[in-house]
Amino acid sequence: MRAITNEARVGYATFFRHYADKEELLDDLAAREIAELLGKSMPVFAADDTRRACVALFEYIARRRSLWRALLTGGAAPILRARFVEHGRQVASEFGTVASPDASPIDLRVTHATAATIEIIAWWLGQAEALPIEQIAGILDRLVITPTLAEA
């Protein structure tokens, strides 16, 4: 805890006025980052140019690469992934998209799309030599976004 407070230049006592422990800090940080990432990723599904929207998503992640690498490849990754899917479902419920009777249930599509998106991001961040943003964005669009939207 001392290392965290020293790095953040926050008093040790001040930290504990806001958080019970480092897990609570991580939980708060993850919740804020997930909300921000969802704010960037959910509009991808409503964009006229989904590929460009995917590029914007990866540009955002690239600007915070170290943080996202730590969140998605560290010990908190399973919890973060589960929360991302949960938040994705909440956001999708607000969209109110009605699918054709033959389409997969919206909850399943959102679960699949958010989980696949987070896995692609984690894979990209874990590469020794990351693919260029345009290329990984194209992969996300082809593997996840376009097929998910085709179900609508």
PELIN-V753354 format. One record per helix or strand of 2 or more residues. SS is the DSSP state (hx for helix, st for strand). FROM is the first residue (numbers start at 1). TO is the last residue. Records with the same first field share a line. If there is no record, write none. Layout:
SS: FROM-TO + FROM-TO
This chain:
hx: 2-8 + 12-18 + 22-46 + 50-63 + 65-73 + 77-95 + 106-126 + 133-150
